Amino acid sequence: MKPSTKRLVDALLAVEPCLQREDLLRAAREGYFHDFDSNSATPILTLVHNLETAAQSFPPGSPRGAAFQAIANRAKQGDFDAGREEAEDWAAAQTDPEMRRLIERIKKG
């Protein structure tokens, strides 16, 4: 499991409400919210939306809702963004020639 995915899964496992939202936990484990592994163009925005929707499903002031909102806030702050090593691994795995040329141009600045 990649470091950013593990951070997210650990955060979800740390709060009891996730037992009621196993769909979020499963999606996190499968990399659905990962910057590079997801098929979504905006995986972190999707994560924040899903977490805030989960938070709102509990009564106002509920500790469970607050737990989901806290994880959403962490996502907004970049806590679950892929790190440099994950980005470099992704770049190294690209096989499309046009993508390789683009990556090389970016590296050269």
C-alpha positions in Angstrom: 0.0 0.0 0.0 1.4 3.4 -1.0 2.2 5.8 1.9 -0.6 8.4 1.1 -3.1 5.6 0.8 -2.0 4.1 4.1 -2.3 7.4 5.9 -5.9 7.7 4.7 -6.8 4.1 5.6 -5.2 4.6 9.0 -7.2 7.8 9.6 -10.5 6.0 8.5 -9.7 3.0 10.8 -9.0 5.3 13.7 -12.7 6.5 13.9 -15.5 4.2 14.8 -18.0 5.7 12.3 -16.1 4.1 9.5 -17.6 0.8 10.5 -20.9 2.3 9.2 -19.2 3.5 6.0 -17.3 0.5 4.8 -17.6 1.8 1.3 -15.3 4.7 2.0 -12.7 2.4 3.6 -12.9 -0.1 0.7 -12.5 2.7 -1.8 -9.5 4.1 0.1 -7.8 0.7 0.3 -8.3 0.2 -3.4 -6.6 3.6 -4.2 -9.7 5.3 -5.4 -8.7 8.5 -3.7 -5.0 8.3 -4.6 -3.6 11.1 -6.8 -2.1 8.7 -9.3 -3.9 5.4 -8.9 -7.4 6.7 -9.2 -9.3 6.9 -12.4 -10.9 10.1 -11.1 -9.4 13.4 -12.3 -10.1 14.9 -8.8 -9.7 12.1 -6.3 -9.1 14.3 -3.3 -12.1 16.5 -4.1 -14.2 13.3 -4.4 -12.8 12.2 -1.0 -13.7 15.5 0.7 -17.2 15.4 -0.8 -17.8 11.8 0.4 -16.4 12.6 3.8 -18.5 15.7 4.2 -21.6 13.9 3.0 -20.9 11.2 5.6 -20.4 13.9 8.3 -23.7 15.5 7.4 -25.5 12.2 7.8 -25.1 12.4 11.6 -26.9 14.8 13.8 -25.2 18.2 14.3 -22.6 18.1 17.0 -22.3 14.3 16.7 -18.8 13.0 17.5 -19.2 10.6 14.5 -20.0 13.5 12.1 -17.1 15.5 13.6 -14.7 12.6 13.0 -15.6 12.5 9.3 -15.3 16.2 9.0 -11.9 16.1 10.7 -10.7 13.7 8.1 -12.2 15.9 5.3 -10.3 18.9 6.8 -7.1 16.9 6.7 -7.7 16.0 3.1 -8.2 19.7 2.3 -4.8 20.4 4.0 -3.0 17.9 1.8 -2.5 15.2 4.4 -3.4 12.4 1.9 -1.8 13.8 -1.2 0.8 11.6 -2.9 4.4 12.5 -1.9 7.3 13.1 -4.2 8.4 9.5 -4.1 5.0 8.3 -5.2 5.0 10.9 -8.0 8.5 9.8 -9.2 7.3 6.1 -9.1 4.3 7.1 -11.2 6.5 9.0 -13.7 9.0 6.2 -14.0 6.1 3.7 -14.8 4.8 5.7 -17.7 5.2 4.0 -21.1 3.4 6.3 -23.5 6.2 8.1 -25.5 4.4 11.5 -25.5 4.0 11.3 -21.7 7.6 10.4 -21.3 8.6 13.4 -23.4 6.4 15.6 -21.3 7.8 14.3 -18.1 11.4 14.9 -19.3 10.5 18.5 -20.3 9.1 19.1 -16.8 12.2 17.6 -15.2 14.4 20.0 -17.2 12.3 22.9 -16.1 
